[in-house]
Structure formats: C-alpha cells, structure tokens
C-alpha cells in the first residue's frame, strides 16, 4: 500500500504512540518520526532540558513550528507529543498534515508506564489523581482532532493491525 499522506498518532503520554508508530511505519515501509525527536534534533536539547531552560511556552512554540513543517516531509508515520493536539493553534495544521488517529489507551495502563519512568516533564512530581485529571481533560481534545479512534490492544501487533486497516481504507486499498 502506498501512503498518500502522513499518519499522525495522537494521544496521552505513555499511550504507546512511539512504539506502535515505529512498528506501523516498518510494516508500511515508510519512515517514522516523532515530533519530540524532531524538536530535539532542531534544538540539540532533550525535551526535559528545553522545559528546564526555556519553559513550557517555548517548548509549545517549537512544537508548533515542527508541526507546521511536516508537510515538507515525504509521507510517514508520526507520533505527536501528548500535548500537541490540546492547543487550538495546532488543530488546523494537524488536520492538514495527514490522517490523524487517536491512540486510546486505558489510564490505568498508562499510569503503570508513567509510574516506572521518569523524564516526562509534565508527569514529574504529579500524583496518579493529578495525572488522571490531566488525562480526562485531554480526552475530548484528542477525540475532536482525530479522524478516527484506535483502541489500544494488549498486544502492540494487534494495535498496529487496527491502524493498518484504517490506513488502507484511507488509501483505498485492502491491508
């Protein structure tokens, strides 16, 4: 199947966008990109370093710039940062960039990942209840920007199969 436009995965932090996106890109035979990684390449700093040195507002400006630059890239699978779809100024460029799929994962599964990993500036020093509130506040924003919702499965391969079925429908082919 030939990808005609980007496939953008959105969703809450630790929902699996990067893991699922890499495998989906491999199976589609296209490059994979992650907006956070593109920001790190552009600045030479990690996301936590950007938050520490420049603050969240500066990070969000960089995120918007990277989003607006995506049309210059060949079609690929792109994992977006968890907050990217939650800012109104990103809605139009996100939709214009390609097929937007919301990777919907249960919060308790997300929390298991977040509670074991550090390095996510917005999760640092927050309780499970605080993170659940942020998750629930963002859900309607993810849904509103998405062309479709992909319910995360327990096996990564099964989630990728759902994505490929949706992409093939977008391309007018069968998986």
N, C-alpha and C positions, 0 to 999 in steps of 0.2 A: 504494500500500500504506500502510495506517495503522499507524504504530508504536504498539504497546501498552505498551511498556516501554523503558527505556534500552538502548542498545547500548554496552557498555563495551569498549574496546580496551586490552588489556594487553600487555606485552612489554618487552624490554630497551630502554634508552635508545638513541635513534637508529634504531629499527627501522621508523619511519615512521608511528607512531600518529597524530600530529597531521596530517600531510599526507594520509594515507589517510582519516582521520576527517573532515576538512573536506570532502573530495570525496564521501564516503559520505553525510554529512549533507545536502549540497546536492542530491544525487540523490534522497534520501528526502524532501526538503522539510521537514526538521526543523532545529532549532538544533544547533550544535556547541559543545561545552565541553571544556575541558582542565583537569584537576584542578590542575595547576601554575598555570595562569592564574587559576583561581578563588581559589587561595591568595594570589596576587599582588594580586588585587582586594581581598580581605579585609584584607590587611595593609598595602597600599600599598608593599610592598617586593618586589624581584625575588627569585627563588629563591637566587641566589648571595649576595645581601645577607642573607637570612634565615639561611643557613648560616654566614656570617661573623659576624653579630651575635648570633645565638641558638643556633647549633649544630644538628647533625642531629636530635637528640632533639626539640627544639622544632618543627623542620620536620615531623617524623613525627607529632607531636601535631596540628598544623594540618592535615596531610594526612588524618588520621583524622576530624577534625571535618568537613572538606569532604565526605569520602566519606559520612559519616552524614547529611549534609544533602541529598544527591542525590535522595532520594525526594520532596522538596518541589518539585522542578522537573518541568516537563512532559517527556514522552519526547523524548530527543535522543541523538545520538552523543557519547560522552565518551571522550577519551583519558586514561588514567590515567598517573600518574608511574611510571617504571620500577621503583621500589622498593615501591610501594604494595601489590602482591599478595604481597610477600615477608614481611609481618608478620602473624602469626597473628590478631591482633585485627581485622584487616581482612577476613578470609575471609568471615564471615557477612554483614557489611554490603555487601560487594562482590557476593556472590551475590544478596542481597535487592534490590539496586539494579537488576538487569536481566540481559540476556543478555551473558555475558562471553566475549569472543573473544580468544584469544591470537594475536597477530600474530607469527608465527615467521619470523625473517629470519636468514640465514646470518651468522655472526660476522664473517667477512672483509668482507662488505658493510657491516656496522655499523661496523667499525673504519675503513673508508675515510671515513665521515662523521665519526666521532669525532676522527680524526687531523687533520681540516681545521677543526674548530670548537672554540672554547673556550667557557667559560661553564657547563659542566656540573660542578658541584662534586665529584661522585663520580668523574669522569673526569680531573680536573685532576691533572697530575703523575704519572699512572699509566702504566706500560708496556703494550704490547699484551698481554704474557703475563698481567699482573695483571688487565687488563680481561677477557681470555678466561676466567680463573679465576672472576671475578665472574659473567660471563655463564653459564658452565656450572653454577655453584652455584644460580643463579636459575631455570634452565630447568625443573627438576621442580616448582618452586613455581608458575610460570606455568601449566604443564600441569594441575596439580592444582586450580587455581581456575577454570579455563576450562570453559565449556560446549562449546566446540569450538576447534579449531586452524585458523587460516587461514595457509597457507604464502604468504609474501610472493613476489610475482611481480616480474619485472624492470620491468614497466610498472605504474604506480600504478593505472591504469584496470582492469587485469586483477585486481589485488588487491581493488579495490572491487567488481568483479563477483562475486567469491567471497563477499565479506561480504554483499552484497545477496541472493545466493542463500540464504545461511544465515538472514538476517533474514526473508526471505519464508517460509521453512519455519517459522520461529518464529511468524510472523503467520498461518500457514495459507493463504498466497496464493502465486501464482506471480510471479516477478520481472517 
